[in-house]
């Protein structure tokens, strides 16, 4: 079995207090329970907004530069993710489709090396 990242993408101005309601939370809980029952969920986590990130960059002089905010300036960022163990990309995509419906957000599915 291979491992896959199933990542939820949120717009940069995403506000969970506005975007997420009880129905959405229930749908995500049901999806998590289904993943556990199927034995494919390895890890799941939600992330704070990208504005809370700290970025570290190695400099040519050996120092490490610390900056506030995400590494990339984009209009979307990862808001949460699952690590799944699936037979193949098709199975991972099937779970990604369910995640897109439950989260009401774009989903990216990528295999681990």
Backbone bond lengths (Angstrom), bond angles and torsions (degrees), N, CA, C in turn:
res aa  C-N    CA-C-N  psi(-1)  N-CA   C-N-CA  omega(-1)  CA-C   N-CA-C  phi
1 X - - - 1.453 - - 1.533 108.87 -
2 X 1.309 115.50 139.25 1.455 122.02 177.91 1.519 109.75 -99.07
3 X 1.306 115.67 158.88 1.465 121.18 176.85 1.524 109.75 -104.04
4 X 1.331 114.41 143.12 1.458 122.39 -177.82 1.520 110.59 -132.79
5 X 1.321 115.16 143.14 1.449 122.06 171.71 1.526 107.40 -93.27
6 X 1.318 116.33 126.46 1.464 122.36 174.98 1.525 104.80 -115.01
7 X 1.339 116.72 102.97 1.463 122.18 -170.69 1.521 111.45 -107.43
8 X 1.329 115.31 133.63 1.461 122.85 177.61 1.526 107.95 -89.86
9 X 1.319 117.14 129.25 1.460 121.91 -179.50 1.528 109.93 -104.65
10 X 1.331 116.46 129.54 1.459 122.30 178.41 1.523 109.76 -118.73
11 X 1.331 117.05 149.37 1.462 118.52 172.80 1.528 109.38 -65.49
12 X 1.311 116.69 156.34 1.460 121.47 -175.65 1.525 112.24 -58.33
13 X 1.321 117.77 -30.70 1.464 120.72 -178.21 1.533 112.56 -96.21
14 X 1.321 117.61 22.26 1.466 122.50 -176.92 1.521 111.06 -60.58
15 X 1.319 116.29 130.05 1.454 122.75 178.67 1.528 107.96 -124.24
16 X 1.341 117.49 104.19 1.465 119.43 -176.55 1.526 113.26 -60.18
17 X 1.329 117.57 -28.22 1.466 119.34 179.98 1.522 111.85 -67.42
18 X 1.321 117.07 -21.55 1.466 121.85 178.22 1.530 110.66 -99.27
19 X 1.335 116.52 -42.40 1.471 121.19 -171.71 1.526 113.59 -81.79
20 X 1.323 117.60 -28.23 1.459 120.07 -173.34 1.527 110.21 -105.07
21 X 1.327 115.06 129.49 1.458 120.52 177.78 1.528 109.37 -121.25
22 X 1.322 116.75 -179.63 1.461 120.83 -177.88 1.520 112.23 -61.46
23 X 1.332 116.85 -37.09 1.464 120.46 -179.70 1.527 110.55 -63.99
24 X 1.328 116.42 -43.95 1.462 120.32 179.25 1.530 110.29 -64.57
25 X 1.324 117.66 -44.50 1.465 120.82 178.76 1.521 110.76 -60.29
26 X 1.319 116.77 -41.06 1.467 120.45 178.63 1.524 110.15 -64.74
27 X 1.336 117.49 -42.73 1.465 121.02 179.85 1.527 111.34 -61.60
28 X 1.317 116.94 -39.01 1.465 120.97 178.52 1.527 109.91 -69.32
29 X 1.335 117.09 -40.92 1.472 120.28 176.49 1.525 111.08 -60.46
30 X 1.326 117.02 -42.74 1.472 121.32 179.18 1.531 109.81 -62.91
31 X 1.338 116.82 -42.92 1.471 120.39 178.16 1.527 110.35 -61.85
32 X 1.340 117.63 -44.31 1.465 120.34 178.40 1.525 111.31 -60.41
33 X 1.315 117.08 -42.94 1.467 120.65 178.20 1.527 111.30 -62.86
34 X 1.329 116.16 -39.05 1.469 120.64 178.22 1.532 110.50 -65.45
35 X 1.327 116.93 -41.37 1.468 120.81 178.21 1.526 111.30 -63.40
36 X 1.332 116.47 -42.68 1.464 120.63 178.93 1.527 109.72 -63.41
37 X 1.333 116.79 -45.76 1.472 120.82 -179.61 1.526 111.25 -61.43
38 X 1.334 117.06 -34.45 1.461 121.11 178.95 1.530 112.24 -78.09
39 X 1.332 116.64 -12.58 1.466 120.82 178.96 1.510 114.16 74.45
40 X 1.342 117.84 24.66 1.465 119.49 -176.67 1.527 113.66 -107.94
41 X 1.334 117.48 -15.00 1.462 120.09 -176.06 1.512 110.62 -81.90
42 X 1.338 116.53 121.95 1.457 123.36 178.20 1.528 109.29 -96.05
43 X 1.324 116.68 -45.19 1.461 122.08 -176.66 1.518 108.63 -158.02
44 X 1.321 116.24 149.70 1.462 121.98 174.86 1.520 108.02 -140.60
45 X 1.321 117.35 145.33 1.460 119.80 178.29 1.508 111.79 -160.11
46 X 1.314 115.65 142.47 1.459 122.20 172.24 1.521 108.37 -100.61
47 X 1.305 116.41 150.45 1.461 121.19 -176.72 1.531 111.19 -116.01
48 X 1.321 115.39 148.51 1.455 120.86 171.82 1.531 108.30 -67.63
49 X 1.320 118.74 165.35 1.475 120.85 179.91 1.525 112.12 -55.64
50 X 1.319 115.15 152.37 1.472 120.63 -179.59 1.521 111.64 -58.38
51 X 1.319 118.04 -26.42 1.466 120.73 179.89 1.532 112.00 -63.81
52 X 1.341 117.98 -19.09 1.465 120.83 179.22 1.532 112.36 -87.56
53 X 1.318 117.37 -2.06 1.466 121.43 -177.62 1.529 111.40 -72.25
54 X 1.294 115.18 157.24 1.465 124.22 170.33 1.521 106.15 -122.88
55 X 1.317 116.99 135.86 1.461 121.50 -179.10 1.524 109.80 -113.83
56 X 1.319 115.44 138.10 1.457 122.52 179.82 1.527 108.88 -118.91
57 X 1.335 116.15 131.52 1.462 120.66 179.45 1.529 109.12 -133.16
58 X 1.332 115.34 125.62 1.463 120.06 175.63 1.524 108.68 -70.11
59 X 1.322 115.84 135.84 1.462 122.46 179.71 1.529 109.78 -103.07
60 X 1.333 117.80 158.08 1.469 120.44 -179.25 1.531 113.60 -57.54
61 X 1.332 116.94 -27.38 1.468 119.57 -178.82 1.533 112.76 -84.43
62 X 1.335 117.73 5.15 1.453 121.52 178.50 1.524 114.12 92.59
63 X 1.317 116.52 -11.77 1.465 120.37 176.60 1.528 109.11 -75.24
64 X 1.318 115.87 162.90 1.463 121.79 176.40 1.520 107.94 -119.25
65 X 1.323 115.46 123.62 1.461 122.24 -179.23 1.523 109.13 -88.80
66 X 1.331 116.55 126.92 1.456 123.19 177.68 1.520 108.43 -106.84
67 X 1.334 116.47 126.31 1.461 120.50 176.26 1.520 109.49 -128.37
68 X 1.312 116.56 153.22 1.453 122.55 176.09 1.514 109.38 -81.36
69 X 1.321 116.12 139.90 1.453 121.19 177.64 1.515 112.35 101.79
70 X 1.321 114.71 173.72 1.468 119.75 -177.40 1.523 111.85 -70.76
71 X 1.317 114.87 160.05 1.468 121.32 178.05 1.519 110.62 -62.78
72 X 1.347 116.40 -44.52 1.458 121.06 -178.98 1.513 110.60 -106.65
73 X 1.299 116.83 140.12 1.458 122.12 173.21 1.532 106.83 -90.86
74 X 1.325 115.72 106.86 1.456 120.77 -178.15 1.522 109.85 -134.48
75 X 1.314 116.31 171.15 1.459 121.14 178.09 1.524 111.71 -89.07
76 X 1.331 116.80 -12.25 1.462 122.29 177.67 1.525 108.65 -132.77
77 X 1.321 115.37 157.60 1.465 120.51 176.84 1.529 109.02 -149.12
78 X 1.322 115.10 164.62 1.457 119.80 178.42 1.523 108.49 -73.00
79 X 1.324 115.83 125.17 1.455 120.76 -179.24 1.519 112.63 -100.54
80 X 1.313 116.97 -18.73 1.452 122.43 -179.62 1.511 108.82 -179.20
81 X 1.328 116.10 172.85 1.462 118.17 -176.52 1.519 111.50 -163.33
82 X 1.299 114.31 162.59 1.460 123.77 169.61 1.525 107.36 -122.91
83 X 1.315 117.23 147.71 1.456 122.59 165.65 1.525 104.20 -110.56
84 X 1.327 115.63 119.19 1.456 121.94 -176.92 1.517 110.57 -116.29
85 X 1.306 116.13 153.44 1.460 122.37 172.43 1.523 106.13 -111.70
86 X 1.318 116.11 111.93 1.463 121.34 -175.51 1.520 109.89 -129.65
87 X 1.320 115.47 159.44 1.466 121.13 -178.34 1.527 111.52 -65.29
88 X 1.341 116.48 -37.61 1.462 120.41 -176.97 1.527 109.26 -162.90
89 X 1.335 115.42 178.46 1.464 121.00 -178.33 1.523 111.22 -61.42
90 X 1.313 118.09 -36.45 1.468 120.06 179.86 1.524 111.30 -60.04
91 X 1.325 116.77 -43.39 1.464 119.26 178.44 1.528 110.45 -66.73
92 X 1.328 117.37 -41.34 1.467 120.77 178.36 1.530 110.52 -62.26
93 X 1.333 117.02 -39.66 1.467 120.44 178.23 1.522 111.56 -66.47
94 X 1.321 117.50 -34.56 1.466 120.21 177.39 1.533 109.77 -61.92
95 X 1.339 116.99 -41.09 1.465 120.36 176.28 1.522 110.35 -69.56
96 X 1.331 117.31 -36.04 1.462 121.16 176.79 1.518 111.85 -61.56
97 X 1.321 117.34 -38.43 1.471 120.80 176.92 1.527 110.48 -61.81
98 X 1.324 115.93 -43.47 1.471 120.15 178.48 1.521 110.52 -63.87
99 X 1.333 116.45 -38.02 1.467 120.62 178.51 1.527 111.06 -65.67
100 X 1.334 117.24 -40.52 1.470 120.53 179.02 1.526 111.06 -60.86
101 X 1.324 116.25 -38.27 1.463 120.62 179.07 1.527 110.28 -71.15
102 X 1.321 117.40 -47.43 1.468 121.13 -177.39 1.529 112.01 -65.47
103 X 1.325 116.88 -41.06 1.467 121.48 -175.66 1.517 113.58 -88.00
104 X 1.340 116.29 -13.89 1.462 120.68 -178.27 1.531 110.90 54.80
105 X 1.351 114.13 43.47 1.463 121.02 -176.03 1.512 109.43 -151.51
106 X 1.337 117.22 157.79 1.464 119.70 174.31 1.525 111.17 -62.62
107 X 1.318 115.88 147.03 1.461 122.95 -178.30 1.524 108.67 -126.40
108 X 1.318 116.47 138.51 1.466 122.28 173.44 1.520 107.73 -113.68
109 X 1.332 116.99 132.94 1.472 122.36 177.93 1.524 107.28 -116.84
110 X 1.331 116.46 125.61 1.467 121.50 -179.49 1.515 109.76 -138.71
111 X 1.331 116.55 138.20 1.472 119.47 176.57 1.528 110.82 -79.20
112 X 1.329 115.34 150.40 1.457 121.40 171.12 1.531 107.99 -84.09
113 X 1.329 117.02 156.20 1.473 121.22 174.41 1.490 108.78 -67.72
